Amino acid sequence: MSAGRPSSTPAVLRVRWLPGTDVLLGTCHCGAEHECQDPVEMWDWMHAHPDHPTREEVPR
């Protein structure tokens, strides 16, 4: 159980499309953010919590 979040409350993961681009902006429930164009890459990044790769480690 995470501090400040009851076990019955689901984690919230958000993916937004940046209008006018092909870029997705993902925000994990821990506050980490990631930009990419590939939805599969975004999914993998989100599910890597808490070990999100840094922007430098993610191949573009």
Backbone torsions as a table, in degrees:
resi	resn	phi	psi	omega
1	MET	NA	132.6	178.4
2	SER	-82.0	146.1	177.0
3	ALA	-63.7	133.2	176.2
4	GLY	85.2	-1.7	-179.4
5	ARG	-133.2	114.4	178.8
6	PRO	-59.7	149.1	-177.5
7	SER	-63.2	-22.6	-179.7
8	SER	-82.4	-9.6	-179.8
9	THR	-90.9	121.0	-178.7
10	PRO	-70.5	150.8	175.4
11	ALA	-68.4	141.9	-179.3
12	VAL	-107.2	121.8	175.5
13	LEU	-115.2	132.7	-177.7
14	ARG	-122.8	138.9	172.6
15	VAL	-127.7	124.5	178.0
16	ARG	-116.7	144.3	173.4
17	TRP	-93.0	131.4	178.2
18	LEU	-87.0	107.6	-176.0
19	PRO	-51.9	139.5	179.2
20	GLY	84.6	2.7	179.7
21	THR	-135.7	177.4	171.9
22	ASP	-103.6	19.3	-172.3
23	VAL	-95.4	135.7	173.3
24	LEU	-105.5	140.3	176.5
25	LEU	-117.6	113.9	-179.7
26	GLY	-101.9	141.2	175.8
27	THR	-127.6	122.2	178.2
28	CYS	-81.7	160.8	178.0
29	HIS	-63.5	-17.3	178.0
30	CYS	-85.7	-5.6	178.4
31	GLY	100.8	-11.0	178.1
32	ALA	-66.7	145.4	179.5
33	GLU	-124.9	154.0	-179.3
34	HIS	-150.1	138.0	175.3
35	GLU	-114.2	138.1	174.8
36	CYS	-164.0	172.7	178.4
37	GLN	-105.1	-14.4	-174.8
38	ASP	-99.5	117.7	-179.5
39	PRO	-61.3	-33.1	179.0
40	VAL	-67.8	-41.7	176.3
41	GLU	-59.7	-41.2	179.5
42	MET	-63.4	-45.3	179.8
43	TRP	-59.0	-47.2	179.6
44	ASP	-61.9	-41.6	179.8
45	TRP	-62.6	-45.4	-179.1
46	MET	-61.5	-41.7	-176.9
47	HIS	-80.2	-1.2	176.4
48	ALA	-83.9	-2.1	-179.6
49	HIS	-54.7	134.5	6.9
50	PRO	-93.4	7.0	-176.1
51	ASP	-99.3	53.0	178.8
52	HIS	-60.8	130.7	173.5
53	PRO	-65.7	147.1	176.4
54	THR	-74.2	165.5	-178.8
55	ARG	-56.1	-35.9	-179.0
56	GLU	-69.7	-27.4	-177.8
57	GLU	-84.1	-17.2	-176.8
58	VAL	-88.8	120.5	178.9
59	PRO	-66.4	140.0	179.5
60	ARG	-105.0	NA	NA
